[in-house]
């Protein structure tokens, strides 16, 4: 898939990660090789609401039901093989949507009018959004704004080099991707409010929060993480706002397969059908975080568990041999930044990227049992930023004595807050006057 297709379908991977983890809902029981498939698809198209745009039906609805998403093995080590690439893990059923509003991500079912309406709205605005971001990048490059170094994009542009491996269009793509990532913050805030709620919340988590904030929450005392960092990490492990890392998988019957299964090409080519079935596999985050292979107490809320697990800087050649590898699965490399800081980006033997500032590695929990941000080279690089954001959120809650309670409304409004996440707007907060 070319980069422009990646840009055009940016929202799809986060939505599909947790939407259908077993198999596709096939519009017909016919197999790909059935001569009746085309007729079945015609009957299916006739059942779609008549006001749906025909392009939307052909490029979003039909492929949606011809796509399979499978839940893969829970990783024993915190890494994903490079053959499971993210670049092609963008379902073809959303190949024109580009960036998506939370409504599309949350409801996901392309046959629902609420999804269709928002899909078409975003599609109409996509060119404007891309142009706006591109113009803002030009403002930063040309110093037409004050203090451009206060923006994240300034650092991207400074470290882009000659653009061979990180071009301006990659920056535009990353901005779109972050709209999807930020939607998971809403999901996380709702999860925190629910657990800290005075009525119906989790008393163990409330007690752990009070214990953390009553002590020295920002004093690591020589450990990799502060008590507040560990509390936030445990919230992420248990809330798990992103259900998994989605990767594309190839049909072994396609031409060029390394193994011969008796078919030289994909069925849609053999039988001249216009639709190709697309397959994706999920490396699950939630079930891996709760896997008893990784923790003796996976169901317990225990922020202290992160004191004894390796950081990325500790996962080196020696650690690789300790777990049974002949060499590091990922070569250990370091890339110095070009923006004036004494900093570099390094990676662990499992492919996890971490920062090194003034010669000191910044700790990243490189352990399969802590999986809300993904694994290895596919781990979200915004992990540290996200942890710091929610540290500030919890400091605000503690400092202002904010409490959360259920409103017990008879018919609360349903609000989309993240991928496959639609919640009832039934929680309020209060603070002393």
PyMOL commands that set and color helices and strands:
alter all, ss='L'
color gray80, all
select helices_A, chain A and resi 3-8+12-17+37-46+54-65+92-94+102-107+113-141+148-150+152-158+168-196+203-214+227-239+267-270+286-289+303-308+312-314+317-322+376-378+383-399
alter helices_A, ss='H'
color red, helices_A
select strands_A, chain A and resi 67-71+244-249+278-284+334-336+343-347+353-357+360-361+403-406+414-418+421-424+427-430
alter strands_A, ss='S'
color yellow, strands_A
deselect
rebuild
show_as cartoon
